[in-house]
């Protein structure tokens, strides 16, 4: 890595931790990114479930180029009729179950969560908001307020006071559903818990959660920021598990590699943001035409090439090829979102270093430092899966 560039990175690019990975990226293509020296890395993180259609996807790149040549930002969100924005909203509405047909575009997942929380409070005229323990929804003040207690306290304490009237219940615990009452504006839930280390819903849990929210008049919000756009083997995890929320939050893969988020609800619920007060939620860059063009191209690519239909098989192939290694204690999986459990944090930290050495980009989880993540681009081939597993197993042998 260029030493001058490294020093400038550490000096001028605000850091999120004392130990950034410091791998310089020269280019990326398919399931790989490359250093200036030409060293390839298997990207088994996909930018944390962002690059579902692969790096440098030609359909997405060409859509970005065409739209940038036509026009970029014109006016704040919601005022002008911009074709890529309208066509993408229509495609999302057609792909989601009824009545989710009104799309509010934003720039990120945290912004989508913020908008959804405001919408729930505005529509229900209630204040209590419930999340799940070991949940992660973003780092802005409102989203951070919904980080599951008590596990999220390490991140939250330094930034208090946060939003009042919030509490967390246990995911997959039917008994805790009684804590959702007529005071509750919304329950925010990942259909598959991501940063907890890939925890799928127990049989019947999401159905019971949906029923309880309906009984007391609380809105159910699904955070599909990681699970949306094909990651779990359906375009949206709600379709895989058979439960429709009142609001869904999307981001990460939504923009095909460009920054884009959205919260989506029914027209009836969403219309409450238009009055008392007018402009109840506003954004300057949300739904940027270039980002929407990229997201539209990415979603069409997933549909036209039947990528999502093969996700479950590919995820199962990863599981099958890794589960018999003696260092692997368990594999938790939903589609192509896997947590490979090693059982000890020391082993995890060691294998992260081995992965970097051998050309694998993986990651651990915010609330689970004993398992590594596999969330490869959904376009990965069987040959690439087998080759990346060969490298992973070689690293596991060295633990």
C-alpha positions as CSV (number, residue, x, y, z in Angstrom):
1,X,0.0,0.0,0.0
2,X,1.2,3.5,-0.8
3,X,2.6,4.8,2.5
4,X,1.7,8.4,1.7
5,X,-1.9,7.5,0.9
6,X,-2.1,5.4,4.1
7,X,-0.9,8.3,6.2
8,X,-3.4,10.6,4.5
9,X,-6.2,8.1,5.1
10,X,-5.4,7.9,8.8
11,X,-5.0,11.7,9.1
12,X,-7.9,13.0,7.1
13,X,-10.6,10.3,6.9
14,X,-12.4,10.1,10.2
15,X,-12.0,6.7,11.7
16,X,-14.5,4.4,13.3
17,X,-12.1,2.3,15.3
18,X,-8.4,2.3,16.4
19,X,-7.7,-0.6,14.0
20,X,-9.0,-0.1,10.4
21,X,-8.2,-2.9,7.9
22,X,-6.1,-0.6,5.7
23,X,-6.4,-2.7,2.5
24,X,-6.1,-0.3,-0.5
25,X,-8.7,-1.1,-3.2
26,X,-7.7,-0.6,-6.8
27,X,-10.7,-2.2,-8.5
28,X,-13.5,-4.7,-8.0
29,X,-15.3,-7.1,-10.3
30,X,-17.8,-9.9,-9.6
31,X,-17.0,-11.5,-6.2
32,X,-13.5,-10.1,-6.0
33,X,-11.7,-6.8,-5.2
34,X,-8.0,-6.2,-5.9
35,X,-5.2,-4.2,-4.4
36,X,-2.9,-2.0,-6.5
37,X,-0.4,-4.9,-6.5
38,X,-3.1,-7.2,-8.1
39,X,-3.8,-9.3,-5.0
40,X,-7.4,-10.7,-5.2
41,X,-9.7,-11.0,-2.3
42,X,-12.9,-13.0,-2.2
43,X,-15.5,-10.5,-1.0
44,X,-17.6,-12.7,1.3
45,X,-19.1,-9.7,3.1
46,X,-20.5,-7.9,0.0
47,X,-20.0,-4.6,1.8
48,X,-22.3,-6.0,4.5
49,X,-25.0,-7.4,2.1
50,X,-24.8,-4.5,-0.3
51,X,-23.2,-5.9,-3.5
52,X,-25.8,-8.6,-4.1
53,X,-25.4,-8.3,-7.9
54,X,-21.6,-8.3,-7.7
55,X,-19.0,-5.7,-8.1
56,X,-18.9,-3.8,-11.4
57,X,-22.2,-5.3,-12.6
58,X,-22.5,-4.1,-16.2
59,X,-26.2,-3.4,-16.1
60,X,-25.9,-1.2,-13.0
61,X,-22.8,0.6,-14.3
62,X,-24.5,1.5,-17.6
63,X,-27.6,2.7,-15.8
64,X,-25.5,5.0,-13.6
65,X,-23.7,6.3,-16.6
66,X,-26.8,7.0,-18.6
67,X,-28.6,8.7,-15.8
68,X,-25.6,10.8,-14.8
69,X,-25.5,12.0,-18.4
70,X,-29.2,13.0,-18.4
71,X,-29.5,14.7,-15.0
72,X,-28.5,14.3,-11.4
73,X,-29.9,16.3,-8.5
74,X,-32.7,18.7,-9.5
75,X,-34.8,19.4,-6.4
76,X,-35.5,18.2,-2.9
77,X,-37.3,14.9,-2.6
78,X,-41.0,14.6,-3.5
79,X,-41.4,17.7,-5.8
80,X,-40.3,16.6,-9.3
81,X,-41.3,13.7,-11.4
82,X,-38.1,11.7,-12.1
83,X,-38.5,8.6,-14.1
84,X,-35.9,6.3,-12.4
85,X,-37.4,7.1,-9.0
86,X,-41.0,6.5,-10.2
87,X,-40.2,3.3,-12.1
88,X,-38.2,1.9,-9.1
89,X,-41.0,2.7,-6.7
90,X,-43.5,1.0,-9.0
91,X,-41.3,-2.1,-9.3
92,X,-40.9,-2.3,-5.5
93,X,-44.6,-1.9,-4.9
94,X,-45.4,-4.7,-7.5
95,X,-42.9,-7.0,-5.8
96,X,-44.1,-6.5,-2.2
97,X,-47.2,-8.0,-0.7
98,X,-50.2,-5.7,-0.4
99,X,-50.8,-3.1,1.0
100,X,-47.1,-2.1,0.9
101,X,-47.3,0.2,-2.2
102,X,-46.0,3.7,-1.1
103,X,-42.2,4.1,-1.2
104,X,-40.3,6.9,0.6
105,X,-36.8,7.0,-0.7
106,X,-33.9,8.1,1.5
107,X,-30.1,7.7,1.6
108,X,-29.4,4.9,4.1
109,X,-30.7,2.3,6.4
110,X,-30.5,4.4,9.5
111,X,-32.5,7.1,7.7
112,X,-35.1,4.5,6.7
113,X,-35.5,3.5,10.4
114,X,-35.7,7.1,11.5
115,X,-38.5,7.7,9.0
116,X,-40.4,4.6,9.9
117,X,-40.3,5.4,13.6
118,X,-41.6,8.9,12.9
119,X,-44.3,7.5,10.7
120,X,-45.5,5.0,13.4
121,X,-45.7,7.7,16.0
122,X,-47.5,10.1,13.7
123,X,-50.0,7.5,12.5
124,X,-50.8,5.9,15.9
125,X,-50.5,9.1,18.1
126,X,-48.6,6.9,20.5
127,X,-45.1,7.2,21.9
128,X,-43.8,3.8,23.1
129,X,-41.5,2.0,20.7
130,X,-40.3,-1.6,21.1
131,X,-37.3,-3.3,19.6
132,X,-35.7,-6.7,20.1
133,X,-32.7,-7.5,22.3
134,X,-29.5,-7.9,20.3
135,X,-30.9,-5.8,17.5
136,X,-29.0,-3.3,15.4
137,X,-30.8,-0.6,13.4
138,X,-28.2,2.1,12.8
139,X,-26.1,4.7,14.5
140,X,-28.2,7.9,14.3
141,X,-29.9,9.0,17.6
142,X,-33.3,7.4,16.9
143,X,-32.0,4.2,15.4
144,X,-29.4,3.9,18.2
145,X,-32.2,4.3,20.7
146,X,-33.7,1.1,19.3
147,X,-30.5,-0.9,19.7
148,X,-31.5,-3.9,21.8
149,X,-31.0,-3.5,25.5
150,X,-29.0,-4.5,27.4
151,X,-26.5,-5.6,24.8
152,X,-26.5,-2.2,23.0
153,X,-25.6,-0.3,26.1
154,X,-21.9,-0.3,25.3
155,X,-22.6,1.8,22.2
156,X,-25.5,3.9,23.6
157,X,-24.2,5.1,27.0
158,X,-21.8,7.7,25.7
159,X,-24.5,9.4,23.6
160,X,-27.4,9.7,26.1
161,X,-30.0,11.1,26.4
162,X,-31.6,9.2,23.5
163,X,-35.2,8.7,22.7
164,X,-37.5,8.2,25.7
165,X,-40.2,5.5,25.9
166,X,-38.3,2.7,24.3
167,X,-37.8,-0.8,25.5
168,X,-36.6,-4.1,24.1
169,X,-38.1,-7.6,24.2
170,X,-36.5,-11.0,23.5
171,X,-36.6,-12.2,19.9
172,X,-38.3,-15.6,19.5
173,X,-39.9,-15.3,23.0
174,X,-43.7,-15.6,22.8
175,X,-44.1,-14.7,26.5
176,X,-42.6,-11.2,25.9
177,X,-45.3,-10.4,23.3
178,X,-47.6,-9.5,26.2
179,X,-45.4,-6.4,26.7
180,X,-46.8,-5.0,23.5
181,X,-49.8,-3.0,24.6
182,X,-52.2,-0.2,23.6
183,X,-49.5,2.2,24.5
184,X,-47.2,0.8,21.8
185,X,-46.8,2.8,18.6
186,X,-44.6,0.2,16.9
187,X,-42.5,-2.9,17.2
188,X,-39.2,-2.8,15.1
189,X,-37.9,-6.2,14.3
190,X,-35.4,-7.9,11.9
191,X,-37.1,-11.0,10.5
192,X,-33.7,-12.6,10.7
193,X,-31.5,-11.0,13.4
194,X,-28.2,-10.1,11.7
195,X,-25.7,-8.6,14.1
196,X,-26.8,-11.1,16.8
197,X,-25.1,-13.7,14.6
198,X,-27.8,-14.7,12.1
199,X,-30.7,-15.8,14.2
200,X,-33.7,-17.0,12.1
201,X,-37.2,-16.7,13.5
202,X,-38.6,-19.7,15.4
203,X,-41.6,-21.4,13.8
204,X,-44.7,-19.3,14.4
205,X,-42.9,-16.4,16.1
206,X,-43.3,-13.8,13.4
207,X,-47.0,-14.8,13.0
208,X,-47.6,-14.4,16.7
209,X,-45.8,-11.0,16.7
210,X,-48.0,-9.9,13.8
211,X,-51.1,-11.0,15.5
212,X,-50.2,-9.3,18.8
213,X,-49.5,-6.0,17.0
214,X,-52.8,-6.2,15.2
215,X,-54.7,-6.9,18.4
216,X,-53.4,-3.8,20.2
217,X,-53.1,-1.5,17.2
218,X,-49.3,-1.2,17.1
219,X,-47.6,-1.0,13.8
220,X,-45.2,-3.8,12.9
221,X,-42.0,-2.6,11.3
222,X,-39.6,-5.0,9.6
223,X,-36.0,-4.0,9.3
224,X,-35.0,-5.7,6.0
225,X,-32.0,-3.6,5.5
226,X,-29.7,-6.7,5.4
227,X,-32.3,-9.4,4.4
228,X,-34.0,-7.6,1.5
229,X,-33.2,-7.8,-2.2
230,X,-32.8,-11.6,-2.3
231,X,-30.3,-12.2,0.6
232,X,-32.5,-14.9,2.3
233,X,-33.6,-16.7,-0.8
234,X,-36.7,-14.7,-1.5
235,X,-36.7,-11.1,-2.7
236,X,-37.8,-10.1,0.8
237,X,-37.6,-12.1,4.0
238,X,-41.2,-11.3,4.8
239,X,-42.1,-13.5,1.8
240,X,-39.9,-16.4,3.0
241,X,-41.5,-16.4,6.4
242,X,-45.0,-15.5,5.4
243,X,-45.6,-12.3,7.5
244,X,-46.4,-8.8,6.1
245,X,-45.5,-5.8,8.3
246,X,-47.1,-2.4,8.3
247,X,-43.8,-0.8,7.3
248,X,-40.6,-2.2,5.9
249,X,-37.2,-0.6,5.9
250,X,-34.8,-1.3,3.0
251,X,-31.2,-0.1,2.2
252,X,-27.8,-1.8,1.6
253,X,-28.5,-3.8,-1.6
254,X,-31.4,-1.6,-2.5
255,X,-29.1,0.8,-4.5
256,X,-27.1,-1.8,-6.3
257,X,-23.9,-0.4,-4.8
258,X,-25.1,3.2,-4.6
259,X,-26.3,4.8,-1.4
260,X,-30.1,4.4,-1.2
261,X,-32.6,3.5,1.5
262,X,-36.4,3.5,1.8
263,X,-39.3,2.9,4.1
264,X,-42.4,1.5,2.5
265,X,-45.9,1.3,3.8
266,X,-49.5,1.6,2.6
267,X,-50.8,4.9,1.1
268,X,-53.2,5.2,4.0
269,X,-50.4,5.2,6.6
270,X,-47.8,7.1,4.5
271,X,-50.2,9.9,3.7
272,X,-50.1,11.1,7.4
273,X,-46.7,12.6,6.7
274,X,-48.2,15.1,4.2
275,X,-50.3,17.2,6.7
276,X,-50.4,18.4,10.3
277,X,-47.6,19.3,9.7
278,X,-47.0,19.5,6.0
279,X,-43.6,18.2,5.1
280,X,-43.7,15.8,8.1
281,X,-40.6,14.1,6.8
282,X,-38.2,15.7,4.2
283,X,-34.8,14.9,2.6
284,X,-32.7,16.7,0.1
285,X,-30.9,13.7,-1.6
286,X,-33.2,10.8,-0.9
287,X,-34.3,9.1,-4.0
288,X,-31.4,10.6,-6.0
289,X,-32.0,9.8,-9.7
290,X,-28.6,8.1,-10.2
291,X,-29.0,6.0,-7.1
292,X,-32.6,5.0,-8.2
293,X,-31.4,4.2,-11.7
294,X,-28.7,1.9,-10.1
295,X,-31.2,0.2,-7.8
296,X,-33.7,-0.3,-10.5
297,X,-31.1,-1.9,-12.8
298,X,-29.9,-4.1,-9.9
299,X,-33.5,-5.3,-9.1
300,X,-34.2,-6.0,-12.7
301,X,-31.0,-7.9,-13.0
302,X,-32.0,-10.1,-10.0
303,X,-35.4,-10.8,-11.6
304,X,-34.4,-11.2,-15.2
305,X,-31.5,-13.6,-14.4
306,X,-33.5,-15.5,-11.7
307,X,-30.6,-14.9,-9.3
308,X,-32.8,-15.1,-6.1
309,X,-34.2,-18.5,-7.1
310,X,-30.7,-20.0,-6.6
311,X,-29.7,-18.3,-3.4
312,X,-31.0,-21.0,-1.0
313,X,-29.1,-23.7,-2.9
314,X,-25.9,-21.7,-2.9
315,X,-26.2,-20.9,0.8
316,X,-26.8,-24.6,1.4
317,X,-23.7,-25.5,-0.6
318,X,-21.6,-23.3,1.6
319,X,-23.1,-24.9,4.7
320,X,-22.5,-28.4,3.4
321,X,-18.9,-27.8,2.5
322,X,-18.0,-26.2,5.9
323,X,-20.1,-28.0,8.5
324,X,-17.9,-31.1,8.9
325,X,-14.7,-29.2,9.8
326,X,-13.8,-29.9,13.4
327,X,-13.3,-26.2,14.2
328,X,-16.9,-25.4,13.1
329,X,-19.3,-25.7,16.0
330,X,-22.5,-24.6,14.3
331,X,-23.7,-22.9,11.1
332,X,-26.7,-20.6,11.3
333,X,-28.1,-19.6,8.0
334,X,-30.9,-18.0,6.1
335,X,-30.3,-18.1,2.4
336,X,-26.9,-16.7,1.7
337,X,-26.5,-15.1,5.1
338,X,-24.4,-17.4,7.2
339,X,-22.8,-17.3,10.7
340,X,-20.0,-19.9,11.0
341,X,-19.7,-20.5,14.7
342,X,-16.2,-21.2,16.1
343,X,-17.2,-21.0,19.8
344,X,-14.3,-18.8,21.0
345,X,-13.5,-15.1,20.3
346,X,-9.8,-15.8,20.3
347,X,-10.2,-18.2,17.4
348,X,-12.4,-15.7,15.5
349,X,-9.8,-12.9,15.9
350,X,-7.0,-15.3,14.7
351,X,-9.0,-16.4,11.6
352,X,-9.8,-12.8,10.6
353,X,-6.0,-12.3,10.3
354,X,-5.6,-15.5,8.4
355,X,-8.3,-14.6,6.0
356,X,-6.7,-11.3,5.2
357,X,-3.4,-13.1,4.7
358,X,-4.9,-15.6,2.3
359,X,-7.3,-13.4,0.3
360,X,-10.6,-13.7,2.1
361,X,-12.7,-10.7,3.2
362,X,-15.1,-11.8,6.0
363,X,-16.4,-10.1,9.2
364,X,-17.8,-10.9,12.6
365,X,-21.1,-9.6,14.1
366,X,-21.7,-6.7,16.5
367,X,-23.2,-8.9,19.2
368,X,-21.4,-12.2,18.3
369,X,-17.6,-12.2,18.3
370,X,-17.4,-16.0,18.1
371,X,-18.7,-16.5,14.5
372,X,-17.6,-15.2,11.1
373,X,-19.9,-13.9,8.4
374,X,-20.5,-15.2,4.9
375,X,-22.7,-13.0,2.9
376,X,-21.1,-13.3,-0.6
377,X,-22.6,-11.6,-3.7
378,X,-25.6,-13.6,-4.8
379,X,-24.0,-14.0,-8.2
380,X,-21.2,-16.1,-6.9
381,X,-20.7,-19.3,-8.9
382,X,-20.4,-22.9,-7.6
383,X,-16.8,-22.9,-8.6
384,X,-16.1,-19.7,-6.7
385,X,-18.0,-21.1,-3.6
386,X,-15.8,-24.3,-3.7
387,X,-12.6,-22.3,-4.1
388,X,-13.4,-19.9,-1.4
389,X,-14.3,-22.8,0.9
390,X,-10.9,-24.4,0.1
391,X,-9.2,-21.2,1.4
392,X,-11.5,-21.0,4.4
393,X,-10.8,-24.6,5.4
394,X,-7.1,-24.1,5.0
395,X,-7.4,-21.2,7.5
396,X,-9.5,-23.2,9.8
397,X,-6.8,-25.9,9.8
398,X,-4.4,-23.4,11.2
399,X,-6.4,-22.4,14.3
